Amino acid sequence: MEPVTLTTERLLLRPFAPADAQAVHTACQDPAIPRWTSVPAAFEMAQAHDYIARSQEEWHTDTQYRFAVTTKADGTLTGAVSLFGVTPRSAERQAEIGYWTTKEQRGNGWTAEAVREVARWALTELGVERLEWLAEVGNSASRGVALKAGFRMEGTLRAKISYRGVRRDAWIGSLLPGDLGLPSGTPHLPFSG
């Protein structure tokens, strides 16, 4: 797929570019990002360049869609939103979403706004019918963003995340087209007990 750019009232979500390397490197020095994500704890500038190069390649191989989340006002990088595990052509028609926010930009609502827009794009343009969010139990900031973006919490998955050699429990939430008032290509028969 050719990379796309999405916009919201306050944000521009675009593919990462080589010029973003310094901002990505600076953001990933915050201990909270490697604590709760797969970003390495000792994040070097070379890894920032690699992150961007891989994100550009992943767009073309349809393996992951990473968006740099920037402000419309001045282009400041506020974080990233990634869509991966996309299976719109299979019967599952599902994907997973992940994100991180720069320390300086937390609390502004940027990430929830960006996640809603990427979710809408996935559900409408990619044909995704179930979008999942996972985070290690205890990552309340990520959970708060997911809730603000419209995800419904479904529970806890035991030993779901392998993080630095230790299996950890994960919270899981989902977003379906109907949660955003969108039609679904496949009927949903909820459990009625």
Backbone hydrogen bonds in HBPLUS format (Angstrom, degrees):
<---DONOR---> <-ACCEPTOR-->    atom                        ^
c    i                          cat <-CA-CA->   ^        H-A-AA   ^      H-
h    n   atom  resd res      DA  || num        DHA   H-A  angle D-A-AA Bond
n    s   type  num  typ     dist DA aas  dist angle  dist       angle   num
A0006-LEU N   A0013-LEU O   2.76 MM   7  4.96 159.1  1.80 148.8 155.1     1
A0013-LEU N   A0006-LEU O   2.74 MM   7  4.96 177.4  1.75 157.3 157.0     2
A0008-THR N   A0011-LEU O   2.99 MM   3  5.07 161.3  2.03 141.3 142.3     3
A0072-LYS N   A0010-ARG O   2.91 MM  62  5.62 167.4  1.93 142.5 139.6     4
A0012-LEU N   A0070-THR O   2.82 MM  58  5.27 164.2  1.85 152.8 156.5     5
A0070-THR N   A0012-LEU O   2.95 MM  58  5.27 164.1  1.98 152.4 156.9     6
A0014-ARG N   A0068-ALA O   3.08 MM  54  5.31 158.6  2.13 146.1 148.5     7
A0068-ALA N   A0014-ARG O   2.59 MM  54  5.31 167.6  1.60 173.2 168.5     8
A0020-ASP N   A0017-ALA O   2.81 MM   3  5.53 166.3  1.83 128.1 132.9     9
A0021-ALA N   A0018-PRO O   3.16 MM   3  5.73 171.3  2.17 121.7 123.7    10
A0024-VAL N   A0020-ASP O   2.91 MM   4  6.10 161.3  1.95 164.1 170.3    11
A0025-HIS N   A0021-ALA O   2.88 MM   4  6.05 164.9  1.90 153.7 158.1    12
A0026-THR N   A0022-GLN O   2.91 MM   4  6.09 166.1  1.93 151.2 155.0    13
A0027-ALA N   A0023-ALA O   2.95 MM   4  6.07 164.0  1.98 146.0 150.7    14
A0028-CYS N   A0024-VAL O   3.01 MM   4  6.16 159.1  2.06 151.2 156.3    15
A0029-GLN N   A0026-THR O   3.18 MM   3  5.46 163.9  2.21 110.1 114.2    16
A0030-ASP N   A0027-ALA O   3.22 MM   3  6.00 166.6  2.24 119.8 123.6    17
A0033-ILE N   A0030-ASP O   3.12 MM   3  5.92 146.6  2.24 124.7 131.3    18
A0035-ARG N   A0031-PRO O   3.09 MM   4  6.09 141.3  2.25 140.8 152.3    19
A0036-TRP N   A0032-ALA O   3.23 MM   4  6.26 151.0  2.32 143.2 146.7    20
A0037-THR N   A0033-ILE O   2.98 MM   4  5.79 129.9  2.24 150.0 162.8    21
A0047-GLN N   A0044-GLU O   3.00 MM   3  5.25 127.0  2.30 101.1 114.8    22
A0048-ALA N   A0044-GLU O   3.23 MM   4  6.70 141.1  2.39 143.2 154.1    23
A0048-ALA N   A0045-MET O   3.06 MM   3  5.04 124.5  2.38  95.3 109.8    24
A0049-HIS N   A0045-MET O   3.11 MM   4  6.53 157.0  2.17 152.6 157.8    25
A0050-ASP N   A0046-ALA O   2.95 MM   4  6.21 154.1  2.02 142.4 150.2    26
A0051-TYR N   A0047-GLN O   2.81 MM   4  5.93 157.1  1.87 144.7 150.7    27
A0052-ILE N   A0048-ALA O   3.13 MM   4  6.37 158.6  2.18 146.6 151.0    28
A0053-ALA N   A0049-HIS O   2.94 MM   4  6.18 163.8  1.97 150.4 155.3    29
A0054-ARG N   A0050-ASP O   2.80 MM   4  5.95 169.6  1.81 158.4 161.1    30
A0055-SER N   A0051-TYR O   2.97 MM   4  6.09 152.0  2.05 139.2 147.7    31
A0056-GLN N   A0052-ILE O   3.02 MM   4  6.28 149.2  2.12 148.1 155.6    32
A0057-GLU N   A0053-ALA O   3.06 MM   4  6.36 158.5  2.10 149.0 154.8    33
A0058-GLU N   A0054-ARG O   2.80 MM   4  5.97 158.9  1.84 154.8 160.8    34
A0059-TRP N   A0055-SER O   3.34 MM   4  6.50 144.2  2.48 137.0 143.7    35
A0060-HIS N   A0057-GLU O   3.02 MM   3  5.36 120.0  2.39 103.8 117.8    36
A0061-THR N   A0057-GLU O   3.10 MM   4  6.44 132.8  2.34 144.5 158.2    37
A0062-ASP N   A0058-GLU O   2.94 MM   4  5.77 109.9  2.45 139.0 152.4    38
A0063-THR N   A0058-GLU O   3.20 MM   5  5.20 152.2  2.28 138.8 144.5    39
A0062-ASP N   A0059-TRP O   3.44 MM   3  5.22 158.0  2.49  95.1 101.2    40
A0065-TYR N   A0083-LEU O   2.83 MM  18  5.09 160.8  1.86 150.2 156.8    41
A0083-LEU N   A0065-TYR O   2.92 MM  18  5.09 151.7  2.01 131.4 140.6    42
A0067-PHE N   A0081-VAL O   2.78 MM  14  5.25 163.9  1.81 154.7 160.4    43
A0081-VAL N   A0067-PHE O   3.09 MM  14  5.25 153.1  2.16 140.4 148.6    44
A0069-VAL N   A0079-GLY O   2.91 MM  10  5.17 172.3  1.92 139.4 138.1    45
A0078-THR N   A0069-VAL O   2.70 MM   9  5.56 168.9  1.71 159.6 163.6    46
A0071-THR N   A0076-THR O   2.98 MM   5  5.35 145.3  2.10 135.9 145.7    47
A0075-GLY N   A0071-THR O   2.87 MM   4  4.83 138.4  2.05 129.4 138.6    48
A0102-THR N   A0078-THR O   2.86 MM  24  5.42 164.4  1.88 130.7 135.5    49
A0080-ALA N   A0100-TRP O   2.96 MM  20  5.48 155.5  2.02 147.5 151.8    50
A0100-TRP N   A0080-ALA O   3.07 MM  20  5.48 150.5  2.16 144.7 149.9    51
A0082-SER N   A0098-GLY O   2.80 MM  16  5.20 169.3  1.81 149.1 152.2    52
A0098-GLY N   A0082-SER O   2.93 MM  16  5.20 153.4  2.00 148.1 153.8    53
A0084-PHE N   A0096-GLU O   2.90 MM  12  5.37 165.4  1.92 154.8 159.8    54
A0096-GLU N   A0084-PHE O   2.80 MM  12  5.37 164.7  1.83 164.5 166.9    55
A0087-THR N   A0094-GLN O   2.86 MM   7  5.38 142.6  2.00 151.5 163.6    56
A0090-SER N   A0087-THR O   3.17 MM   3  5.43 155.2  2.24 108.3 115.8    57
A0129-GLU N   A0093-ARG O   2.57 MM  36  5.42 175.7  1.58 153.9 155.1    58
A0095-ALA N   A0130-ARG O   3.05 MM  35  6.61 145.9  2.17 156.4 164.0    59
A0132-GLU N   A0095-ALA O   2.85 MM  37  6.25 166.1  1.87 150.6 154.4    60
A0097-ILE N   A0132-GLU O   2.87 MM  35  6.24 152.8  1.95 169.5 177.7    61
A0105-GLN N   A0102-THR O   3.04 MM   3  5.43 144.6  2.17 109.9 120.2    62
A0113-GLU N   A0109-GLY O   3.22 MM   4  6.30 160.4  2.26 146.7 152.5    63
A0114-ALA N   A0110-TRP O   2.88 MM   4  6.14 155.7  1.94 151.0 158.3    64
A0115-VAL N   A0111-THR O   2.78 MM   4  5.95 163.7  1.81 156.4 160.8    65
A0116-ARG N   A0112-ALA O   2.97 MM   4  6.12 160.8  2.01 146.9 151.8    66
A0117-GLU N   A0113-GLU O   3.20 MM   4  6.44 154.4  2.27 141.0 147.4    67
A0118-VAL N   A0114-ALA O   2.95 MM   4  6.23 163.7  1.97 156.6 160.6    68
A0119-ALA N   A0115-VAL O   2.85 MM   4  5.94 158.3  1.89 149.7 156.5    69
A0120-ARG N   A0116-ARG O   2.91 MM   4  6.10 159.2  1.96 145.6 151.1    70
A0121-TRP N   A0117-GLU O   3.00 MM   4  6.22 158.5  2.05 146.3 152.0    71
A0122-ALA N   A0118-VAL O   2.88 MM   4  6.12 160.0  1.92 150.3 155.6    72
A0123-LEU N   A0119-ALA O   2.89 MM   4  6.09 162.2  1.92 156.1 160.5    73
A0124-THR N   A0120-ARG O   2.94 MM   4  6.01 144.6  2.06 145.0 154.2    74
A0125-GLU N   A0121-TRP O   2.74 MM   4  5.31 144.4  1.87 139.2 150.9    75
A0128-VAL N   A0122-ALA O   3.04 MM   6  5.59 159.4  2.08 149.3 143.3    76
A0131-LEU N   A0175-LEU O   3.00 MM  44  5.10 162.9  2.03 148.2 153.0    77
A0175-LEU N   A0131-LEU O   2.80 MM  44  5.10 142.1  1.94 145.1 156.3    78
A0133-TRP N   A0173-GLY O   2.92 MM  40  5.16 158.4  1.97 143.3 144.0    79
A0173-GLY N   A0133-TRP O   2.93 MM  40  5.16 153.4  2.00 149.4 154.1    80
A0135-ALA N   A0171-TRP O   3.19 MM  36  5.42 151.5  2.28 140.1 145.6    81
A0171-TRP N   A0135-ALA O   2.72 MM  36  5.42 158.3  1.77 171.9 169.0    82
A0139-ASN N   A0136-GLU O   3.00 MM   3  5.83 161.5  2.03 150.5 151.2    83
A0137-VAL N   A0169-ASP O   3.05 MM  32  5.80 166.4  2.07 129.5 131.6    84
A0140-SER N   A0138-GLY O   2.84 MM   2  5.47 132.1  2.08 107.4  92.5    85
A0143-ARG N   A0139-ASN O   3.12 MM   4  6.43 161.0  2.16 150.0 155.9    86
A0144-GLY N   A0140-SER O   2.86 MM   4  6.01 153.4  1.93 145.1 151.9    87
A0145-VAL N   A0141-ALA O   3.10 MM   4  6.40 155.0  2.16 146.6 152.4    88
A0146-ALA N   A0142-SER O   2.98 MM   4  6.26 165.7  2.00 153.8 157.4    89
A0147-LEU N   A0143-ARG O   2.94 MM   4  6.20 161.3  1.98 152.5 157.2    90
A0148-LYS N   A0144-GLY O   2.98 MM   4  6.18 161.5  2.01 147.5 152.7    91
A0149-ALA N   A0145-VAL O   2.90 MM   4  6.11 141.8  2.05 148.4 159.6    92
A0151-PHE N   A0146-ALA O   2.94 MM   5  5.34 154.4  2.01 156.8 148.9    93
A0150-GLY N   A0147-LEU O   3.05 MM   3  5.18 155.7  2.11 103.4 111.1    94
A0152-ARG N   A0174-SER O   2.89 MM  22  5.45 167.3  1.90 152.4 153.0    95
A0174-SER N   A0152-ARG O   2.95 MM  22  5.45 149.2  2.04 142.3 147.9    96
A0154-GLU N   A0172-ILE O   2.79 MM  18  5.67 174.9  1.80 153.5 153.1    97
A0172-ILE N   A0155-GLY O   3.01 MM  17  5.70 151.1  2.10 153.6 153.3    98
A0157-LEU N   A0170-ALA O   2.69 MM  13  5.14 163.6  1.72 157.5 162.4    99
A0170-ALA N   A0157-LEU O   2.91 MM  13  5.14 159.6  1.95 144.5 151.3   100
A0161-ILE N   A0168-ARG O   3.00 MM   7  5.10 159.8  2.05 157.8 155.5   101
A0168-ARG N   A0161-ILE O   2.63 MM   7  5.10 156.2  1.69 152.0 160.8   102
A0163-TYR N   A0166-VAL O   2.80 MM   3  5.30 171.2  1.80 155.6 152.8   103
A0166-VAL N   A0163-TYR O   3.12 MM   3  5.30 151.9  2.21 107.3 115.8   104
A0179-ASP N   A0176-LEU O   2.88 MM   3  5.35 142.0  2.03 114.2 125.3   105
A0180-LEU N   A0177-PRO O   2.95 MM   3  5.58 152.7  2.03 117.2 125.1   106
A0182-LEU N   A0177-PRO O   2.88 MM   5  4.76 161.3  1.92 134.4 129.1   107
A0181-GLY N   A0178-GLY O   3.05 MM   3  4.65 162.8  2.08  98.9 102.8   108
